[in-house]
């Protein structure tokens, strides 16, 4: 007979924590990529604007380039800070979860130790009681078996 269960295995606490952290990390990566794409699109649109303005006025071109690079720099800076914040939040959450797990483990170990101590005390009390009853039973059995048998009357022979 197989001892393998047919149903799906339940995931343990640490597997769930691991998946949560991976989900947060993947979400952070996706968000960073989206911000990067938006920044690239913004840069492209700004570059297109700059090229059209370049054709019309030469003086405005330098100002537009400066504004484009400044906007690009601010957008990329914002993206970097957002990614850093999300990463910091994820690491804080991870630390929080680890401390909770450690606390729960300590509580569980303490409870187990208490249960073991109670069980040992109970077992000791039971064995002491059993020994006492055993000795009293042995004494009563010995007392019953050690009674002298009634003496048989002997026929006296006359000399």
BALUM-257407 format. One record per residue: residue in one letter; x, y, z of N, C-alpha, C, CB in turn. Coordinates in nm, 3 decimals, padded with zeros to 5 digits. Glycine has a CB too. Example, Ala and Ser with C-alpha at 12.3 -4.5 7.8 and 13.67 -1.06 7.14 Angstrom:
2
R   resn        nX        nY        nZ       caX       caY       caZ        cX        cY        cZ       cbX       cbY       cbZ
R      a    01.319   -00.569    00.780    01.230   -00.450    00.780    01.320   -00.330    00.780    01.131   -00.447    00.905
R      s    01.285   -00.225    00.708    01.367   -00.106    00.714    01.290    00.003    00.787    01.408   -00.060    00.572
This chain:
159
R   resn        nX        nY        nZ       caX       caY       caZ        cX        cY        cZ       cbX       cbY       cbZ
R      x    00.082   -00.119    00.000    00.000    00.000    00.000    00.086    00.125    00.000   -00.093    00.000    00.120
R      x    00.052    00.218   -00.077    00.130    00.341   -00.087    00.088    00.440    00.022    00.114    00.406   -00.227
R      x    00.186    00.507    00.079    00.155    00.608    00.182    00.144    00.748    00.121    00.262    00.608    00.292
R      x    00.165    00.758   -00.009    00.155    00.889   -00.076    00.009    00.930   -00.084    00.218    00.884   -00.219
R      x   -00.014    01.058   -00.057   -00.153    01.105   -00.064   -00.188    01.143   -00.207   -00.174    01.225    00.031
R      x   -00.313    01.128   -00.240   -00.359    01.155   -00.376   -00.382    01.305   -00.396   -00.488    01.077   -00.406
R      x   -00.424    01.374   -00.291   -00.458    01.516   -00.300   -00.334    01.602   -00.316   -00.535    01.560   -00.176
R      x   -00.353    01.729   -00.348   -00.239    01.819   -00.365   -00.176    01.849   -00.229   -00.282    01.950   -00.435
R      x   -00.045    01.870   -00.231    00.025    01.901   -00.107   -00.002    02.047   -00.070    00.178    01.875   -00.121
R      x   -00.018    02.071    00.059   -00.037    02.208    00.106    00.101    02.272    00.121   -00.116    02.213    00.241
R      x    00.107    02.398    00.090    00.234    02.467    00.101    00.254    02.508    00.247    00.240    02.591    00.006
R      x    00.378    02.502    00.290    00.412    02.541    00.426    00.424    02.692    00.438    00.542    02.475    00.470
R      x    00.442    02.737    00.559    00.448    02.880    00.588    00.564    02.944    00.514    00.462    02.903    00.739
R      x    00.682    02.881    00.518    00.799    02.942    00.457    00.787    02.947    00.305    00.924    02.866    00.497
R      x    00.721    02.847    00.245    00.701    02.852    00.101    00.610    02.969    00.064    00.640    02.719    00.050
R      x    00.509    02.993    00.146    00.418    03.105    00.120    00.492    03.237    00.134    00.297    03.100    00.215
R      x    00.577    03.248    00.236    00.655    03.370    00.256    00.748    03.392    00.138    00.735    03.363    00.388
R      x    00.810    03.284    00.095    00.903    03.293   -00.018    00.829    03.340   -00.143    00.970    03.156   -00.043
R      x    00.711    03.283   -00.169    00.633    03.325   -00.286    00.590    03.470   -00.275    00.510    03.235   -00.303
R      x    00.555    03.514   -00.157    00.515    03.653   -00.137    00.631    03.746   -00.168    00.466    03.676    00.007
R      x    00.749    03.711   -00.118    00.867    03.794   -00.143    00.899    03.795   -00.292    00.988    03.743   -00.061
R      x    00.891    03.679   -00.355    00.918    03.673   -00.499    00.816    03.757   -00.576    00.915    03.527   -00.549
R      x    00.690    03.752   -00.533    00.587    03.833   -00.598    00.617    03.982   -00.585    00.450    03.802   -00.539
R      x    00.660    04.021   -00.464    00.695    04.162   -00.443    00.814    04.201   -00.532    00.729    04.189   -00.294
R      x    00.912    04.114   -00.536    01.031    04.144   -00.615    00.996    04.154   -00.764    01.139    04.036   -00.592
R      x    00.915    04.057   -00.812    00.875    04.062   -00.954    00.795    04.187   -00.982    00.792    03.937   -00.991
R      x    00.706    04.224   -00.889    00.627    04.347   -00.906    00.717    04.469   -00.912    00.526    04.362   -00.792
R      x    00.822    04.469   -00.831    00.917    04.580   -00.831    00.989    04.587   -00.964    01.018    04.564   -00.716
R      x    01.032    04.473   -01.013    01.102    04.470   -01.142    01.010    04.520   -01.254    01.151    04.326   -01.173
R      x    00.884    04.471   -01.252    00.789    04.512   -01.356    00.765    04.663   -01.350    00.656    04.437   -01.341
R      x    00.751    04.715   -01.230    00.726    04.858   -01.214    00.846    04.939   -01.266    00.698    04.892   -01.065
R      x    00.965    04.892   -01.233    01.086    04.961   -01.279    01.094    04.959   -01.432    01.212    04.897   -01.218
R      x    01.059    04.845   -01.490    01.063    04.835   -01.636    00.959    04.927   -01.700    01.039    04.689   -01.681
R      x    00.841    04.934   -01.640    00.738    05.024   -01.692    00.783    05.169   -01.684    00.607    05.005   -01.615
R      x    00.842    05.204   -01.572    00.893    05.342   -01.558    01.003    05.370   -01.660    00.946    05.365   -01.415
R      x    01.087    05.271   -01.682    01.194    05.287   -01.780    01.134    05.307   -01.920    01.288    05.164   -01.779
R      x    01.033    05.226   -01.954    00.967    05.238   -02.084    00.901    05.375   -02.099    00.863    05.126   -02.104
R      x    00.831    05.419   -01.994    00.766    05.549   -01.998    00.868    05.660   -02.016    00.683    05.573   -01.871
R      x    00.981    05.646   -01.946    01.087    05.745   -01.958    01.142    05.748   -02.100    01.200    05.715   -01.859
R      x    01.161    05.630   -02.158    01.212    05.623   -02.295    01.112    05.686   -02.392    01.241    05.476   -02.336
R      x    00.982    05.658   -02.370    00.880    05.720   -02.455    00.879    05.871   -02.439    00.742    05.663   -02.422
R      x    00.891    05.916   -02.316    00.894    06.060   -02.291    01.013    06.123   -02.359    00.897    06.089   -02.141
R      x    01.127    06.056   -02.348    01.248    06.109   -02.414    01.227    06.114   -02.564    01.371    06.022   -02.379
R      x    01.170    06.008   -02.620    01.147    06.005   -02.766    01.054    06.118   -02.809    01.088    05.870   -02.808
R      x    00.946    06.136   -02.735    00.853    06.244   -02.773    00.917    06.380   -02.757    00.724    06.238   -02.687
R      x    00.995    06.396   -02.652    01.064    06.524   -02.632    01.168    06.547   -02.741    01.130    06.528   -02.494
R      x    01.237    06.440   -02.782    01.335    06.454   -02.891    01.266    06.495   -03.021    01.412    06.322   -02.911
R      x    01.147    06.437   -03.045    01.073    06.475   -03.166    01.034    06.622   -03.162    00.948    06.387   -03.182
R      x    00.992    06.665   -03.045    00.959    06.808   -03.030    01.081    06.896   -03.054    00.901    06.835   -02.891
R      x    01.193    06.850   -03.000    01.317    06.927   -03.015    01.355    06.938   -03.162    01.431    06.864   -02.935
R      x    01.344    06.828   -03.236    01.384    06.833   -03.377    01.294    06.928   -03.456    01.379    06.692   -03.440
R      x    01.163    06.930   -03.424    01.075    07.023   -03.495    01.106    07.167   -03.459    00.929    06.992   -03.464
R      x    01.138    07.189   -03.333    01.173    07.326   -03.292    01.309    07.366   -03.349    01.174    07.338   -03.139
R      x    01.397    07.268   -03.367    01.530    07.296   -03.420    01.521    07.355   -03.560    01.615    07.168   -03.421
R      x    01.425    07.303   -03.633    01.408    07.353   -03.769    01.360    07.497   -03.769    01.309    07.264   -03.846
R      x    01.277    07.531   -03.674    01.219    07.666   -03.675    01.312    07.771   -03.617    01.090    07.666   -03.599
R      x    01.364    07.745   -03.497    01.447    07.848   -03.433    01.570    07.782   -03.373    01.367    07.926   -03.323
R      x    01.685    07.833   -03.403    01.811    07.774   -03.356    01.832    07.801   -03.207    01.929    07.830   -03.438
R      x    01.791    07.915   -03.162    01.811    07.950   -03.021    01.725    07.864   -02.929    01.780    08.097   -02.998
R      x    01.606    07.834   -02.970    01.516    07.755   -02.887    01.563    07.610   -02.876    01.374    07.760   -02.944
R      x    01.643    07.567   -02.971    01.689    07.428   -02.971    01.774    07.397   -02.849    01.767    07.399   -03.099
R      x    01.866    07.483   -02.819    01.953    07.456   -02.704    01.872    07.453   -02.575    02.065    07.564   -02.695
R      x    01.778    07.544   -02.562    01.693    07.546   -02.442    01.608    07.418   -02.434    01.603    07.671   -02.442
R      x    01.557    07.376   -02.549    01.474    07.255   -02.552    01.557    07.133   -02.515    01.410    07.237   -02.691
R      x    01.679    07.125   -02.567    01.766    07.012   -02.535    01.793    07.007   -02.384    01.900    07.021   -02.613
R      x    01.817    07.124   -02.329    01.843    07.129   -02.185    01.719    07.082   -02.107    01.882    07.271   -02.142
R      x    01.605    07.126   -02.151    01.483    07.086   -02.079    01.456    06.936   -02.097    01.362    07.168   -02.128
R      x    01.484    06.885   -02.217    01.465    06.742   -02.242    01.557    06.660   -02.153    01.490    06.708   -02.391
R      x    01.683    06.699   -02.148    01.777    06.622   -02.066    01.744    06.636   -01.918    01.922    06.669   -02.091
R      x    01.701    06.755   -01.879    01.661    06.774   -01.739    01.539    06.689   -01.706    01.632    06.924   -01.711
R      x    01.441    06.689   -01.798    01.322    06.607   -01.775    01.358    06.459   -01.774    01.215    06.636   -01.882
R      x    01.446    06.420   -01.864    01.488    06.280   -01.869    01.561    06.243   -01.741    01.579    06.254   -01.991
R      x    01.648    06.332   -01.697    01.720    06.305   -01.573    01.624    06.296   -01.454    01.825    06.414   -01.548
R      x    01.528    06.386   -01.447    01.434    06.382   -01.335    01.346    06.256   -01.344    01.345    06.510   -01.335
R      x    01.307    06.220   -01.465    01.224    06.100   -01.481    01.302    05.975   -01.441    01.175    06.087   -01.626
R      x    01.427    05.967   -01.485    01.507    05.850   -01.449    01.538    05.851   -01.299    01.639    05.846   -01.530
R      x    01.558    05.968   -01.243    01.582    05.978   -01.099    01.459    05.933   -01.022    01.621    06.122   -01.059
R      x    01.343    05.977   -01.069    01.218    05.935   -01.005    01.202    05.783   -01.013    01.097    06.006   -01.069
R      x    01.234    05.729   -01.129    01.222    05.584   -01.146    01.317    05.510   -01.052    01.252    05.544   -01.293
R      x    01.439    05.561   -01.040    01.537    05.498   -00.951    01.492    05.506   -00.806    01.674    05.563   -00.968
R      x    01.442    05.623   -00.765    01.399    05.637   -00.626    01.277    05.550   -00.598    01.368    05.785   -00.594
R      x    01.186    05.542   -00.695    01.068    05.457   -00.676    01.109    05.311   -00.661    00.969    05.474   -00.794
R      x    01.201    05.268   -00.745    01.249    05.130   -00.737    01.320    05.105   -00.603    01.345    05.099   -00.854
R      x    01.400    05.202   -00.559    01.470    05.188   -00.431    01.371    05.181   -00.315    01.568    05.305   -00.410
R      x    01.268    05.264   -00.321    01.166    05.263   -00.215    01.094    05.128   -00.209    01.064    05.376   -00.236
R      x    01.056    05.077   -00.325    00.986    04.949   -00.330    01.077    04.838   -00.277    00.940    04.916   -00.473
R      x    01.203    04.843   -00.314    01.299    04.743   -00.267    01.317    04.752   -00.116    01.434    04.760   -00.339
R      x    01.325    04.873   -00.063    01.340    04.892    00.081    01.216    04.841    00.155    01.364    05.041    00.114
R      x    01.098    04.870    00.100    00.975    04.822    00.163    00.972    04.670    00.164    00.851    04.876    00.090
R      x    01.015    04.609    00.056    01.017    04.463    00.047    01.114    04.404    00.149    01.056    04.417   -00.095
R      x    01.230    04.465    00.164    01.327    04.413    00.261    01.277    04.433    00.404    01.465    04.481    00.243
R      x    01.210    04.547    00.430    01.151    04.569    00.562    01.044    04.465    00.591    01.091    04.711    00.572
R      x    00.961    04.438    00.493    00.854    04.338    00.509    00.915    04.200    00.536    00.763    04.334    00.383
R      x    01.023    04.169    00.465    01.091    04.042    00.484    01.145    04.030    00.626    01.204    04.027    00.382
R      x    01.209    04.138    00.673    01.263    04.137    00.809    01.151    04.121    00.910    01.341    04.266    00.838
R      x    01.041    04.189    00.887    00.925    04.182    00.976    00.873    04.038    00.983    00.813    04.278    00.927
R      x    00.861    03.975    00.869    00.812    03.838    00.862    00.908    03.744    00.933    00.791    03.794    00.715
R      x    01.039    03.765    00.914    01.138    03.679    00.979    01.129    03.691    01.131    01.279    03.715    00.931
R      x    01.111    03.813    01.182    01.101    03.830    01.328    00.974    03.765    01.381    01.104    03.979    01.365
R      x    00.865    03.776    01.306    00.741    03.712    01.349    00.758    03.561    01.355    00.625    03.748    01.255
R      x    00.824    03.506    01.254    00.847    03.361    01.250    00.934    03.318    01.367    00.914    03.320    01.116
R      x    01.038    03.396    01.397    01.126    03.363    01.509    01.048    03.367    01.641    01.246    03.459    01.515
R      x    00.963    03.468    01.658    00.881    03.478    01.779    00.787    03.358    01.791    00.800    03.609    01.780
R      x    00.723    03.323    01.683    00.630    03.210    01.685    00.703    03.080    01.715    00.556    03.199    01.552
R      x    00.823    03.064    01.660    00.902    02.944    01.687    00.940    02.938    01.835    01.029    02.941    01.599
R      x    00.979    03.052    01.892    01.016    03.054    02.033    00.896    03.019    02.120    01.071    03.192    02.072
R      x    00.779    03.074    02.087    00.658    03.044    02.163    00.624    02.895    02.154    00.540    03.129    02.112
R      x    00.636    02.841    02.035    00.605    02.699    02.015    00.701    02.611    02.094    00.611    02.662    01.865
R      x    00.829    02.645    02.093    00.927    02.566    02.167    00.899    02.573    02.317    01.071    02.616    02.137
R      x    00.861    02.691    02.364    00.830    02.708    02.506    00.708    02.624    02.543    00.805    02.856    02.539
R      x    00.606    02.627    02.459    00.485    02.548    02.485    00.517    02.399    02.485    00.377    02.579    02.379
R      x    00.600    02.355    02.394    00.639    02.214    02.388    00.714    02.174    02.514    00.726    02.187    02.263
R      x    00.805    02.261    02.559    00.880    02.232    02.681    00.787    02.221    02.801    00.987    02.339    02.706
R      x    00.688    02.311    02.809    00.593    02.306    02.920    00.512    02.177    02.917    00.499    02.428    02.914
R      x    00.467    02.139    02.799    00.388    02.015    02.786    00.473    01.895    02.825    00.335    01.999    02.641
R      x    00.599    01.893    02.783    00.688    01.781    02.818    00.709    01.775    02.968    00.824    01.795    02.746
R      x    00.728    01.892    03.031    00.749    01.895    03.175    00.625    01.844    03.249    00.785    02.038    03.221
R      x    00.509    01.889    03.206    00.384    01.843    03.268    00.368    01.692    03.250    00.264    01.917    03.209
R      x    00.398    01.643    03.131    00.386    01.500    03.104    00.483    01.420    03.191    00.412    01.470    02.954
R      x    00.604    01.471    03.208    00.703    01.402    03.291    00.656    01.399    03.436    00.841    01.470    03.280
R      x    00.604    01.511    03.487    00.553    01.516    03.624    00.437    01.418    03.641    00.507    01.659    03.660
R      x    00.348    01.416    03.546    00.231    01.328    03.553    00.277    01.182    03.551    00.134    01.355    03.434
R      x    00.373    01.149    03.464    00.424    01.013    03.454    00.492    00.972    03.584    00.522    00.999    03.337
R      x    00.566    01.065    03.644    00.634    01.036    03.770    00.532    01.009    03.880    00.725    01.153    03.810
R      x    00.426    01.090    03.885    00.322    01.070    03.986    00.252    00.936    03.966    00.220    01.185    03.980
R      x    00.225    00.902    03.843    00.157    00.776    03.813    00.244    00.657    03.852    00.120    00.768    03.662
R      x    00.374    00.663    03.818    00.463    00.552    03.852    00.479    00.538    04.003    00.599    00.570    03.786
R      x    00.485    00.652    04.073    00.495    00.646    04.219    00.371    00.582    04.278    00.515    00.788    04.278
R      x    00.255    00.623    04.231    00.129    00.567    04.279    00.121    00.418    04.246    00.009    00.642    04.216
R      x    00.164    00.380    04.126    00.161    00.240    04.085    00.254    00.156    04.171    00.199    00.226    03.937
R      x    00.372    00.210    04.204    00.466    00.136    04.289    00.407    00.116    04.428    00.600    00.210    04.298
R      x    00.344    00.222    04.481    00.285    00.212    04.614    00.174    00.107    04.615    00.230    00.348    04.659
R      x    00.089    00.109    04.515   -00.020    00.011    04.507    00.035   -00.129    04.487   -00.115    00.046    04.393
R      x    00.142   -00.140    04.411    00.203   -00.270    04.386    00.259   -00.329    04.514    00.314   -00.258    04.280
R      x    00.329   -00.245    04.592    00.385   -00.297    04.717    00.275   -00.333    04.816    00.480   -00.193    04.779
R      x    00.170   -00.254    04.824    00.060   -00.288    04.915   -00.010   -00.415    04.870   -00.042   -00.172    04.924
R      x   -00.023   -00.434    04.739   -00.084   -00.557    04.687    00.005   -00.677    04.718   -00.109   -00.547    04.536
R      x    00.136   -00.659    04.704    00.229   -00.768    04.734    00.221   -00.805    04.882    00.375   -00.728    04.696
R      x    00.212   -00.703    04.968    00.204   -00.728    05.112    00.077   -00.805    05.147    00.210   -00.596    05.190
R      x   -00.035   -00.762    05.086   -00.160   -00.831    05.117   -00.159   -00.974    05.067   -00.279   -00.755    05.057
R      x   -00.100   -00.998    04.952   -00.089   -01.133    04.899    00.002   -01.216    04.988   -00.037   -01.131    04.753
R      x    00.113   -01.156    05.031    00.207   -01.228    05.117    00.141   -01.260    05.250    00.336   -01.144    05.139
R      x    00.061   -01.169    05.303   -00.006   -01.191    05.431   -00.106   -01.305    05.418   -00.076   -01.063    05.478
R      x   -00.174   -01.312    05.309   -00.273   -01.418    05.288   -00.206   -01.554    05.271   -00.360   -01.386    05.167
R      x   -00.092   -01.557    05.204   -00.025   -01.684    05.177    00.058   -01.732    05.295    00.062   -01.671    05.056
R      x    00.095   -01.647    05.388    00.180   -01.685    05.501    00.099   -01.728    05.624    00.270   -01.569    05.539
R      x   -00.030   -01.735    05.617   -00.111   -01.781    05.731   -00.077   -01.928    05.755   -00.266   -01.761    05.705
R      x   -00.058   -01.965    05.883   -00.026   -02.105    05.909   -00.150   -02.191    05.885    00.025   -02.124    06.055
R      x   -00.125   -02.306    05.829   -00.234   -02.400    05.801   -00.280   -02.460    05.934   -00.188   -02.512    05.701
R      x   -00.409   -02.492    05.947   -00.455   -02.550    06.074   -00.383   -02.684    06.097   -00.610   -02.570    06.073
R      x   -00.343   -02.702    06.220   -00.268   -02.823    06.253   -00.362   -02.943    06.254   -00.199   -02.809    06.390
R      x   -00.316   -03.053    06.195   -00.395   -03.176    06.191   -00.376   -03.247    06.326   -00.352   -03.269    06.070
R      x   -00.480   -03.301    06.367   -00.471   -03.376    06.492   -00.407   -03.510    06.462   -00.612   -03.394    06.558
R      x   -00.310   -03.541    06.542   -00.240   -03.667    06.523   -00.301   -03.769    06.619   -00.086   -03.651    06.545
R      x   -00.305   -03.878    06.565   -00.355   -03.986    06.651   -00.242   -04.024    06.747   -00.404   -04.111    06.566
R      x   -00.276   -04.025    06.868   -00.175   -04.061    06.967   -00.169   -04.212    06.983   -00.205   -03.994    07.101
R      x   -00.059   -04.264    06.981   -00.039   -04.408    06.995    00.001   -04.436    07.141    00.071   -04.461    06.894
R      x   -00.068   -04.526    07.200   -00.040   -04.557    07.340    00.082   -04.648    07.349   -00.162   -04.623    07.407
R      x    00.161   -04.629    07.444    00.278   -04.711    07.462    00.259   -04.808    07.570    00.396   -04.630    07.488
